[in-house]
Amino acid sequence: MSNSPVKKQKMESALEQLKQHTVVVADTGDFNAIAEYKPQDATTNPSLILAAAQMPDYQQLVEDAIQYGKKLGGSEQEQIDNIMDKLFVLFGIEILKKIPGRVSTEVDARLSYDKDGMIERAKRIIALYKEAGIDKKRILIKLSSTWEGIQAGKVLEEDYGIHCNMTLLFSFAQAVACAEAGVTLISPFVGRILDWHVANSDKKSYEPSEDPGVQSVTKIYNYYKKFGYKTIVMGASFRNTGEITSLTGCDYLTISPKLLGELSKDSSKLTPTLTVKSAQASNLEKIHLDEKDFRWLHNEDQMAVEKLSDGIRKFAADSIKLEKVLQARLGSEKNGK
């Protein structure tokens, strides 16, 4: 018998355990956070890019985007539109240097009810990535999960081979329509669903398994797996780590650097709560939604109606703030300051 001491096994963090069952995605525009937590993929949105674009570390990207817009010329608004698209792509390119998978780049939320406008903007973003030598396979185009956005996603996937990430998803109707459209990925917003219930009911705290956002994603996951839909379910917009660990086994989860940090310090044991086996045993029934059925079913969900419109307004407001930052920079450069 050996007398050598028994080596203590290092306890894996909750984050390391989560990565064994779920693809972890970083929800940030900050490259340093992405490098630290080593996610598979990364997602950005106008709010994250607005925050990152004002950090000293990223001023060169802002400057490069401005020079690109000036070079293309046109009216000030055309220049700003080109600068915005280029800035989002430049952030995406830098993020792709630090991850093995895909980055999500968002189409302007102000186009959320303009199917053709979303398709054209998505094609322009993909063309900018192509100019930089990035294959479209590494890009997910983020579109609002309005009826128009979902149909734009269907066209982009079927006609152009452009993969889409349907964002601002709150209702089961949105999830069903996205699956039927054959989009690559959906981002149901867990935390914002919780926010609405806390604000609109007497109940102010929920156990993770009772969290309405967690329950929404669980139902969507079970529906997709039971009926064989290929669309990836990526839980998003988390308020705490309990929501995240309660969705262990979900296809993907996109997580902020703050919560990634908390999970990396947590040594609790994780067990998958979402599995294909349990999904297939669920009692969900298959439904089909045309436009009128979609609009009615979505309209019946007050939380989803309010949070979708609120989310579009907030992303649009942050896009406008970012445009103003870029306009000021563009103006000062034209004046030789």
N, C-alpha and C positions, 0 to 999 in steps of 0.2 A: 504493500500500500504506500502511496505517495504521501509525504508529510508536507507537501507544498501548500501554502495558504490558498483557500478558495477565493478566486477573484470576484469582487462584487460587481454585479451587472449594473451598468449605468442606466438609470431610469430614463426612458425616452420622454421628451416633452410632448405635451398635447399636440403641438404643431407637427412634430415629426410623426406622431401616430396618425393624425388627420391626413397627412400626405400619403399614407399607405392605403387609404380608402377613398380619397377624394382629391381631385386636381385643385391645388391651391393657387389662386390668382391674386396678385397684388392690386389693390384699388387705389392707385396713386399716380401722380405725374412726377414724383420725386425719385430720380434714378438711384440715389444713395440708399433709400429704403428698399428698393427692388434688389440691389446688390446684397444687402444685409440678409434678407429673408429667403432669397433664392426660390421664388415662385416659378411655376411652369409658364404662366401667362400673365399679362397685365392689362388693366382697363383704365381708360381715362374718360373724362367728360369735361364740359366747359368750366365747371366750378373748380375741378382739380387743376386744369391748365391755367386758369386765371390765377390761382394761388401760386403755382410753380413759376409762372412767367414774371412774377414780382420778386422772386428770390434772386439774390445777387449771383448765385451759381449759374443761372440759366440766361443771363443777359445776352450772351453771344448768340444763342438760338433766336432770341427776339430780334436782334440786330440782323441776323442772316435772313430772317423772314421778311423784314422791312426792305432790305436791299432787293430781295426777290420781287416784291410787289412793285417797287419803284422801277425796276428794270422792265417789267411787263407793261407798265404805264396804264393809261386809261383814266377814267374819272376817279376822284378820291374814293368813292364807294367801291368801285371795281378794284382799286388797289388794296383797300382794306379787306375785301372778300378774299382776294388772292393771298394777302399776308396771313389772314386767319387760317386758311386751308394749309398753307405752307408751314405755319407754326405748329399746328396740330400734327402734321406729318413729321416735322423735324423732331418733336418730342417722341413720336412713335418710333422713329429710326433709332434714336438714342436708347430707348427702352429695349428695342429688339436686340441691341448689342449685349444686353445683360440677362436675357431670358432665352430658353430653348424653344419656346412655343410662339404664341400669337399675341398681338396687341390689338385692342379695340379702339377705334377712332370714330368719334361721333359726328354725325351730320347735324348741322345747325337746327336746334329745336324749333326755330321759327318756320321751318318747312314741314312741321309735323302733320299738317293737313293737306300737303301738296305732294301727291304721289310722284308726279313727273319731276318736280323740283328735287325731291330726295334721290331719285334715280340718277339724275344728272350730276348732283353734288357728290354722290358716292363714286360715280365713274371718274370724276375729276380727282378725288382723293386717291383712288387706286392708281390713276395715271401719274400722280406726283410720287407715289411710292415706287412705281415702275422706273421713273426717271432716275431714282436713287438706287436702282438695282435690287429693289425688294420685291420678291414674288408675292402675288396677291394671296397665296395660300397662307401667308403669315399675318394676314390682316383680317380683322372682323370689323365690318362697318356697323356702327351703332345707329339704330333708328328707333324713334318713339313707337310704342305699341298701340298707335291709333289704327283704325281700319285701313287708312291710306298708307301708313307706315308698313303694316303687315303685307299689304299688296305690293308695295315697292320692294320689300324684301323678297317676295315670291319671284318677281321679275328679275331682280339682281341675281338670285340664286340660279334660276332656270335658264335665263338668256345670256348671262355674262359670267357665270361661274364665280360670282363675288359672294363670299360668305358673310352672313349678317348676324348681329347680336341685337335682339329686340329688347330694348330697355324700357324703363318706366312701366313695368308690368305688375299689375295689382289684382286683376280679376281672373277667375277661371275661364271666362269667355275669351280674354286676350290669349291665355295659354293654349286653349283649344284651337283658336284661329291660327296661331303661329305654327302649331304642329301640322295643321292641315295645309299651311302654305309651304311647309318643308324648309323652314329656315334652319340655319346651323345651330343657333343657340338662343336661349331666352334668359333674361335677368330679372326674376321676380324680386321685388324690393321688400325684404323682411322687416327691417327696422321702421320704414315709413308706414307700413301697415300697423305695426305696434303703436307708433306715434298717434295715428288716427284714433285707435281704440282707447288709448289712454286719455286723449283730449275729449272724446265724445261719449264716454261712459263713466260710471261711478268707480269702476275697477282701475286702479292706478298701478298695479304691479301684477306680473304673471310669472308663474313657474315656466321654465323654458319649453316644456312639452305642451303647455297650455297657451303659449304665445301665439296670437292669431297669425302672425307672419310665418312662424315655423309651421303651423298647421296648413297654411295656404301652399307653401312649397312642398310639403309632404303630399298633399292631395295631387298637385300637378305632377310630381315625380311618379307617384303611383299610377296615375292615368297614362302617362307617357310609356312607362315600362309595361303596363298591362296590355296596352294596345299596340306595342311595337314601334312607337314613333322614334325616329333617330335623333330628333332635336335634343340638344344637350340642355339640361336644367342647371343654371348657375345662380344659386342664391346670392343676393347682394344686399347692400345697405344694412349692415348689422349694427345694433346698439350695444351688444355685450357678447362675451364669449359663450355664454349659455346658449344663445340662439345658434351659434356656430356649431358647438359640440352636439347639439340636439339634431343637427342635420348631417352628422357624420355618415358618409355613404352616398350623399348627393353627388351627382356627376362632377360638378365644379362648385367652388365657393369663392367669391371675390371679397377680399378682406383688407381693411385699412391697415397701415403700418402700426398704429397704436394697438389694435387688437391682435395683430400678428405678434407684436412684442409681448403682450400678455400671455398668449398661447405658448410662446417659446419658453416662458418662465413657469408654466403650469405643468405639474407632473401627474395630474389626474389620469386614470385609465379610461380610454375611449373605446366604445363598442359601436359598430355601425347600427344606426337606427333606421336607415333607409336601405332596403335591399330589393333586388329584382324579385326574389321569391315572395316576400311579403306583399309587394306591389301586385303581383299576379294573383294573389289570394284575396285582394280587396274586392269590395262589392260595387265598384264604380261601373257605370254604364256608358257606352260610347255614344257621343252625340256629334251631329254635323251642324256647322254654322255657316249660313250664307250671310250677306251683309246685314239684312234686316234682323235676322235672328241674333247675330253678334251684337248689333247696336242695342237691341232690347235686353239681352242677357247682361251685357256690361252695364247698361243703365240701371238695372235692378240692384246693382251693388253700389250703394251710396259712397262707401269708402273709396272704391276704385275710381269712380267718376271724379271725386274731389281730389284724390291724390295724383291721378294722371294729369288733370288740368293744372294743378299746383306745381307738379314736377316740370311740366313743359314751360310754365311761366318762369320758374326759378332758373332753369338752364338757359332760357332765352335772356333773362335779366343778366346772368353772368357773362353770356356772349356779348351783350351790349356793353357791359363794364370793360371787358377785355378789348373790344373795338375802340372804346374811348382811350384806354391806355395806349393802344397802338396809334390812334389818330394823333395823340399828343406827341408821341415820339416821332411820327412821320412829319408832323408840322414843325417841330423844333429842328429836324434835320434839313427841311426845305429852307428854313430861315437861317441856316448856317450856324446854329448854336452848338 
